[in-house]
Amino acid sequence: MKKKVIRVLVVAVVIALIVYIQMEKYKTVEDLLDEEIGDATVGQISLSKFDSTKERPYNTVARADIRDEATIERILDEFKSIDLKEVDEFYYDPNYRMQITYTREVKENYNRTKSLSLNVGKDYFQTDKPYDIRDDTDTDELIETLLEDEGVEWEDVE
């Protein structure tokens, strides 16, 4: 009887572990940002626009640097609800790179500034891990609309 109970418990634990691991693959952009940035202060978002028609990816054709706190907050808020699923394959042809620079107080009178880079494609996000976008968000349109609404101009890069 004891062996049967132990077997059932082991099977239940294994199933629970498998379900937990699979559920960890599903996130929102807000989850990603909270893991990396948390309660730190975001001081700047730098956007790079890539030309994927060129022979090599990551060929920057335009940049936009955003330092206005309200604009940063709006951009982050718009992205936070995007549903993601972690996948195994990495993507090498992003349309944009979003670099979020943030500062956190490490100890009294000592701050640390870091950056989080997100490669953004039409249907994926990539940090140090790749994610497929699971909802119908068109990130290209979202970025362009946000910048236009906020009056942020792209600066051409030669």
Accessible surface in RSA format (square Angstrom, percent):
REM  Atomic radii and reference values for relative SASA: ProtOr
REM  Chains: A
REM  Algorithm: Lee & Richards
REM  Probe-radius: 1.40
REM  Slices: 20
REM RES _ NUM      All-atoms   Total-Side   Main-Chain    Non-polar    All polar
REM                ABS   REL    ABS   REL    ABS   REL    ABS   REL    ABS   REL
RES MET A   1   183.73  95.1 137.18  90.8  46.55 110.8 121.26 103.1  62.47  82.8
RES LYS A   2   169.59  82.7 165.29 101.4   4.30  10.2 110.48  99.4  59.11  63.0
RES LYS A   3   151.19  73.8 149.00  91.4   2.19   5.2  94.37  84.9  56.83  60.5
RES LYS A   4   139.82  68.2 138.60  85.0   1.21   2.9  81.50  73.4  58.31  62.1
RES VAL A   5    72.84  47.9  70.71  64.0   2.13   5.1  72.80  63.3   0.04   0.1
RES ILE A   6   102.85  58.5 102.67  76.5   0.18   0.4 102.85  74.1   0.00   0.0
RES ARG A   7   158.46  66.5 155.99  79.5   2.47   5.9  57.70  78.9 100.76  61.1
RES VAL A   8    92.30  60.7  88.81  80.4   3.48   8.4  91.46  79.5   0.84   2.3
RES LEU A   9   105.07  58.5 104.89  75.0   0.18   0.4 105.07  73.8   0.00   0.0
RES VAL A  10    84.46  55.6  82.13  74.4   2.33   5.6  84.42  73.4   0.04   0.1
RES VAL A  11    84.81  55.8  82.89  75.0   1.91   4.6  84.81  73.7   0.00   0.0
RES ALA A  12    51.38  47.2  41.71  64.4   9.67  22.0  47.38  66.7   4.00  10.6
RES VAL A  13    98.41  64.8  95.38  86.3   3.03   7.3  97.77  84.9   0.65   1.8
RES VAL A  14    72.33  47.6  72.16  65.3   0.17   0.4  72.31  62.8   0.02   0.1
RES ILE A  15    99.13  56.4  99.12  73.8   0.01   0.0  99.13  71.4   0.00   0.0
RES ALA A  16    60.73  55.8  50.12  77.4  10.60  24.1  56.56  79.7   4.16  11.0
RES LEU A  17    99.75  55.6  95.92  68.6   3.83   9.6  98.92  69.5   0.83   2.2
RES ILE A  18    96.54  54.9  95.59  71.2   0.95   2.3  96.48  69.5   0.06   0.2
RES VAL A  19    82.36  54.2  80.09  72.5   2.27   5.5  82.36  71.6   0.00   0.0
RES TYR A  20   131.91  61.6 128.11  72.9   3.80   9.9  94.95  71.4  36.96  45.6
RES ILE A  21    86.46  49.2  84.20  62.7   2.27   5.5  85.36  61.5   1.11   3.0
RES GLN A  22    81.26  45.4  81.26  59.4   0.00   0.0  32.56  69.3  48.70  36.9
RES MET A  23   117.94  61.1 111.51  73.8   6.44  15.3  84.66  72.0  33.29  44.1
RES GLU A  24    85.00  48.8  81.20  61.4   3.80   9.0  25.70  49.7  59.30  48.4
RES LYS A  25    58.74  28.7  58.68  36.0   0.06   0.1  23.36  21.0  35.38  37.7
RES TYR A  26    84.55  39.5  68.42  38.9  16.13  42.0  38.55  29.0  46.01  56.7
RES LYS A  27    25.81  12.6  19.46  11.9   6.35  15.1  11.58  10.4  14.23  15.2
RES THR A  28    36.81  26.2  36.81  37.3   0.00   0.0  34.33  46.1   2.48   3.7
RES VAL A  29     1.07   0.7   1.07   1.0   0.00   0.0   1.07   0.9   0.00   0.0
RES GLU A  30    74.64  42.9  74.64  56.5   0.00   0.0   5.48  10.6  69.17  56.5
RES ASP A  31    60.22  42.2  57.65  57.4   2.57   6.1  12.81  30.2  47.41  47.3
RES LEU A  32    11.97   6.7   9.05   6.5   2.93   7.4   9.05   6.4   2.93   7.9
RES LEU A  33     9.06   5.0   8.47   6.1   0.59   1.5   8.75   6.1   0.32   0.8
RES ASP A  34    78.97  55.3  67.80  67.5  11.17  26.4  23.23  54.7  55.74  55.6
RES GLU A  35   116.33  66.8  77.55  58.7  38.78  92.3  49.77  96.3  66.56  54.3
RES GLU A  36    65.44  37.6  56.11  42.5   9.33  22.2   8.50  16.4  56.94  46.5
RES ILE A  37     8.69   4.9   8.69   6.5   0.00   0.0   8.69   6.3   0.00   0.0
RES GLY A  38    40.58  50.0   0.00   N/A  40.58  50.0  21.91  60.1  18.67  41.8
RES ASP A  39   136.71  95.8 101.13 100.7  35.58  84.1  51.43 121.0  85.28  85.1
RES ALA A  40    15.88  14.6   0.00   0.0  15.88  36.1   3.06   4.3  12.82  34.0
RES THR A  41    96.87  68.9  91.08  92.3   5.80  13.8  62.38  83.8  34.49  52.1
RES VAL A  42    25.84  17.0  11.94  10.8  13.91  33.5  11.94  10.4  13.91  37.7
RES GLY A  43    43.41  53.5   0.00   N/A  43.41  53.5  33.67  92.4   9.74  21.8
RES GLN A  44    38.84  21.7  38.84  28.4   0.00   0.0   5.81  12.4  33.03  25.1
RES ILE A  45     0.00   0.0   0.00   0.0   0.00   0.0   0.00   0.0   0.00   0.0
RES SER A  46     9.41   8.0   8.08  10.8   1.33   3.1   3.57   7.6   5.84   8.2
RES LEU A  47     2.25   1.3   2.25   1.6   0.00   0.0   2.25   1.6   0.00   0.0
RES SER A  48    10.08   8.5  10.08  13.5   0.00   0.0   0.67   1.4   9.41  13.2
RES LYS A  49    58.55  28.6  58.55  35.9   0.00   0.0  23.57  21.2  34.98  37.3
RES PHE A  50    15.56   7.8   2.88   1.8  12.68  33.0   2.88   1.7  12.68  36.3
RES ASP A  51    33.94  23.8  29.42  29.3   4.51  10.7   9.66  22.7  24.27  24.2
RES SER A  52    54.17  45.8  31.67  42.3  22.50  51.8   5.30  11.3  48.87  68.5
RES THR A  53   123.70  88.0  87.19  88.4  36.51  87.0  81.93 110.0  41.77  63.1
RES LYS A  54   105.56  51.5  89.02  54.6  16.54  39.4  37.63  33.9  67.93  72.4
RES GLU A  55   183.79 105.5 142.88 108.1  40.91  97.4  66.05 127.8 117.73  96.1
RES ARG A  56   155.59  65.3 154.25  78.6   1.34   3.2  57.39  78.4  98.20  59.5
RES PRO A  57    55.63  40.5  46.66  42.5   8.97  32.6  49.32  40.7   6.31  39.2
RES TYR A  58    73.79  34.5  59.59  33.9  14.20  36.9  51.28  38.5  22.51  27.7
RES ASN A  59    30.79  21.2  29.57  28.6   1.22   2.9   1.21   2.9  29.58  28.6
RES THR A  60    41.52  29.5  29.26  29.7  12.25  29.2  13.65  18.3  27.87  42.1
RES VAL A  61    47.21  31.1  43.05  39.0   4.16  10.0  43.08  37.4   4.14  11.2
RES ALA A  62     4.75   4.4   4.75   7.3   0.00   0.0   4.75   6.7   0.00   0.0
RES ARG A  63    90.58  38.0  90.34  46.1   0.25   0.6  30.96  42.3  59.62  36.1
RES ALA A  64     1.79   1.6   0.00   0.0   1.79   4.1   1.79   2.5   0.00   0.0
RES ASP A  65    57.74  40.4  33.85  33.7  23.89  56.5   5.22  12.3  52.52  52.4
RES ILE A  66     4.91   2.8   2.08   1.5   2.83   6.8   4.91   3.5   0.00   0.0
RES ARG A  67   157.73  66.2 136.74  69.7  20.99  50.0  58.29  79.7  99.44  60.3
RES ASP A  68    82.55  57.8  71.13  70.8  11.43  27.0  35.61  83.8  46.95  46.8
RES GLU A  69   142.45  81.8 137.39 103.9   5.07  12.1  50.09  96.9  92.36  75.4
RES ALA A  70    72.74  66.9  58.54  90.3  14.20  32.3  66.32  93.4   6.42  17.0
RES THR A  71     7.86   5.6   7.74   7.8   0.13   0.3   0.41   0.6   7.45  11.3
RES ILE A  72     5.73   3.3   5.73   4.3   0.00   0.0   5.73   4.1   0.00   0.0
RES GLU A  73    90.47  51.9  90.38  68.4   0.09   0.2  35.99  69.6  54.47  44.5
RES ARG A  74    80.61  33.8  75.63  38.6   4.97  11.8  37.67  51.5  42.94  26.0
RES ILE A  75     1.88   1.1   1.88   1.4   0.00   0.0   1.88   1.4   0.00   0.0
RES LEU A  76    13.80   7.7  13.80   9.9   0.00   0.0  13.80   9.7   0.00   0.0
RES ASP A  77    74.38  52.1  60.15  59.9  14.23  33.7  24.07  56.6  50.31  50.2
RES GLU A  78    72.14  41.4  61.77  46.7  10.38  24.7   6.42  12.4  65.72  53.7
RES PHE A  79     3.18   1.6   3.18   2.0   0.00   0.0   3.18   1.9   0.00   0.0
RES LYS A  80    53.72  26.2  53.28  32.7   0.44   1.0  18.34  16.5  35.38  37.7
RES SER A  81    84.49  71.4  68.69  91.7  15.80  36.4  50.66 107.9  33.83  47.4
RES ILE A  82     2.39   1.4   2.05   1.5   0.34   0.8   2.39   1.7   0.00   0.0
RES ASP A  83    51.78  36.3  51.78  51.5   0.00   0.0   2.16   5.1  49.62  49.5
RES LEU A  84     0.00   0.0   0.00   0.0   0.00   0.0   0.00   0.0   0.00   0.0
RES LYS A  85    68.00  33.2  68.00  41.7   0.00   0.0  17.37  15.6  50.63  53.9
RES GLU A  86    44.42  25.5  41.92  31.7   2.50   6.0   2.02   3.9  42.41  34.6
RES VAL A  87    29.76  19.6  20.72  18.8   9.04  21.8  26.97  23.4   2.79   7.6
RES ASP A  88   136.60  95.7 110.66 110.1  25.94  61.3  40.86  96.2  95.75  95.5
RES GLU A  89   114.03  65.5 105.97  80.2   8.05  19.2  39.98  77.3  74.04  60.5
RES PHE A  90    90.25  45.2  74.53  46.2  15.72  40.9  74.53  45.2  15.72  45.0
RES TYR A  91    41.27  19.3  37.05  21.1   4.22  11.0  33.84  25.4   7.43   9.2
RES TYR A  92   147.28  68.8 141.01  80.2   6.27  16.3 105.80  79.5  41.47  51.1
RES ASP A  93    75.67  53.0  66.55  66.2   9.11  21.5  32.57  76.7  43.10  43.0
RES PRO A  94     0.83   0.6   0.42   0.4   0.41   1.5   0.42   0.3   0.41   2.6
RES ASN A  95    35.62  24.6  35.14  34.0   0.48   1.2   9.21  22.2  26.41  25.5
RES TYR A  96     9.33   4.4   9.33   5.3   0.00   0.0   1.02   0.8   8.32  10.3
RES ARG A  97    73.84  31.0  73.67  37.6   0.17   0.4  11.96  16.3  61.88  37.5
RES MET A  98     2.16   1.1   2.16   1.4   0.00   0.0   0.36   0.3   1.80   2.4
RES GLN A  99    66.42  37.1  66.32  48.5   0.10   0.2   4.67   9.9  61.76  46.8
RES ILE A 100     0.35   0.2   0.35   0.3   0.00   0.0   0.35   0.3   0.00   0.0
RES THR A 101    36.95  26.3  36.92  37.4   0.03   0.1  26.60  35.7  10.35  15.6
RES TYR A 102     1.93   0.9   1.52   0.9   0.41   1.1   1.22   0.9   0.71   0.9
RES THR A 103    44.82  31.9  41.68  42.3   3.14   7.5  24.83  33.4  19.99  30.2
RES ARG A 104    79.78  33.5  76.77  39.1   3.01   7.2  44.15  60.3  35.63  21.6
RES GLU A 105   113.00  64.9  88.72  67.1  24.28  57.8  24.64  47.7  88.36  72.1
RES VAL A 106    71.53  47.1  40.95  37.1  30.58  73.7  44.92  39.0  26.61  72.2
RES LYS A 107   141.85  69.2 132.26  81.2   9.58  22.8  84.89  76.4  56.96  60.7
RES GLU A 108   147.57  84.7 125.05  94.6  22.53  53.6  47.03  91.0 100.55  82.1
RES ASN A 109   140.90  97.2 101.28  97.9  39.62  95.4  37.38  90.0 103.52 100.1
RES TYR A 110   100.42  46.9  98.38  56.0   2.04   5.3  67.05  50.4  33.37  41.1
RES ASN A 111    92.51  63.8  68.89  66.6  23.63  56.9  11.28  27.2  81.23  78.5
RES ARG A 112   114.61  48.1 109.98  56.1   4.63  11.0  26.58  36.3  88.03  53.4
RES THR A 113    85.15  60.6  57.01  57.8  28.14  67.1  38.88  52.2  46.27  69.9
RES LYS A 114   100.92  49.2  92.59  56.8   8.33  19.8  52.32  47.1  48.60  51.8
RES SER A 115    53.70  45.4  24.41  32.6  29.30  67.5  12.47  26.5  41.24  57.8
RES LEU A 116    19.40  10.8  18.17  13.0   1.23   3.1  19.40  13.6   0.00   0.0
RES SER A 117    50.04  42.3  38.92  51.9  11.12  25.6  24.70  52.6  25.34  35.5
RES LEU A 118     2.44   1.4   2.44   1.7   0.00   0.0   2.44   1.7   0.00   0.0
RES ASN A 119    17.38  12.0  17.02  16.5   0.36   0.9   1.13   2.7  16.25  15.7
RES VAL A 120     0.00   0.0   0.00   0.0   0.00   0.0   0.00   0.0   0.00   0.0
RES GLY A 121     1.18   1.5   0.00   N/A   1.18   1.5   1.18   3.2   0.00   0.0
RES LYS A 122   113.70  55.5 108.69  66.7   5.02  11.9  86.55  77.9  27.15  28.9
RES ASP A 123    92.02  64.5  90.05  89.6   1.96   4.6  29.29  68.9  62.73  62.6
RES TYR A 124    14.31   6.7  14.31   8.1   0.00   0.0  14.24  10.7   0.07   0.1
RES PHE A 125     0.14   0.1   0.14   0.1   0.00   0.0   0.14   0.1   0.00   0.0
RES GLN A 126    12.67   7.1  11.63   8.5   1.04   2.5   0.10   0.2  12.58   9.5
RES THR A 127    22.51  16.0   5.58   5.7  16.92  40.3   7.37   9.9  15.14  22.9
RES ASP A 128   118.86  83.3  92.66  92.2  26.20  62.0  50.34 118.5  68.52  68.3
RES LYS A 129    89.20  43.5  89.12  54.7   0.08   0.2  45.04  40.5  44.15  47.0
RES PRO A 130     5.60   4.1   5.60   5.1   0.00   0.0   5.60   4.6   0.00   0.0
RES TYR A 131     3.50   1.6   3.50   2.0   0.00   0.0   0.00   0.0   3.50   4.3
RES ASP A 132    49.80  34.9  49.80  49.6   0.00   0.0  15.32  36.1  34.47  34.4
RES ILE A 133    18.02  10.3   1.64   1.2  16.38  39.5   1.64   1.2  16.38  44.4
RES ARG A 134   128.58  54.0  90.70  46.2  37.88  90.2  23.56  32.2 105.02  63.6
RES ASP A 135    50.16  35.1  28.12  28.0  22.03  52.1  29.89  70.3  20.27  20.2
RES ASP A 136   144.12 101.0 111.54 111.0  32.58  77.0  51.46 121.1  92.67  92.4
RES THR A 137    37.50  26.7  23.42  23.7  14.08  33.6  16.35  22.0  21.15  32.0
RES ASP A 138    45.88  32.1  37.31  37.1   8.58  20.3  22.03  51.8  23.86  23.8
RES THR A 139     0.00   0.0   0.00   0.0   0.00   0.0   0.00   0.0   0.00   0.0
RES ASP A 140    32.49  22.8  32.49  32.3   0.00   0.0  16.06  37.8  16.43  16.4
RES GLU A 141   112.21  64.4 105.54  79.8   6.67  15.9  34.78  67.3  77.44  63.2
RES LEU A 142    30.76  17.1  26.74  19.1   4.02  10.1  30.34  21.3   0.43   1.1
RES ILE A 143     2.72   1.5   1.71   1.3   1.01   2.4   2.72   2.0   0.00   0.0
RES GLU A 144    57.54  33.0  55.24  41.8   2.31   5.5  37.98  73.5  19.56  16.0
RES THR A 145    61.67  43.9  59.19  60.0   2.47   5.9  47.57  63.9  14.09  21.3
RES LEU A 146     3.84   2.1   3.84   2.7   0.00   0.0   3.84   2.7   0.00   0.0
RES LEU A 147     3.00   1.7   3.00   2.1   0.00   0.0   3.00   2.1   0.00   0.0
RES GLU A 148   140.49  80.7 119.48  90.4  21.01  50.0  44.00  85.1  96.49  78.8
RES ASP A 149    85.07  59.6  47.74  47.5  37.33  88.3  18.08  42.6  66.99  66.8
RES GLU A 150    60.52  34.7  33.47  25.3  27.05  64.4   4.80   9.3  55.72  45.5
RES GLY A 151    57.87  71.4   0.00   N/A  57.87  71.4  33.32  91.4  24.55  55.0
RES VAL A 152    32.86  21.6  20.47  18.5  12.38  29.8  24.44  21.2   8.41  22.8
RES GLU A 153   139.31  80.0 127.65  96.6  11.67  27.8  51.80 100.2  87.52  71.5
RES TRP A 154    52.03  20.9  30.75  14.9  21.28  50.0  30.48  16.3  21.55  35.0
RES GLU A 155   121.26  69.6 116.28  88.0   4.98  11.9  39.84  77.1  81.42  66.5
RES ASP A 156   120.06  84.1  91.93  91.5  28.13  66.5  21.22  49.9  98.84  98.6
RES VAL A 157    58.22  38.3  42.67  38.6  15.55  37.5  45.76  39.8  12.46  33.8
RES GLU A 158   201.16 115.5 133.78 101.2  67.38 160.4  92.97 179.8 108.19  88.3
END  Absolute sums over single chains surface
CHAIN  1 A    10369.6       8879.8       1489.8       5293.3       5076.3
END  Absolute sums over all chains
TOTAL         10369.6       8879.8       1489.8       5293.3       5076.3
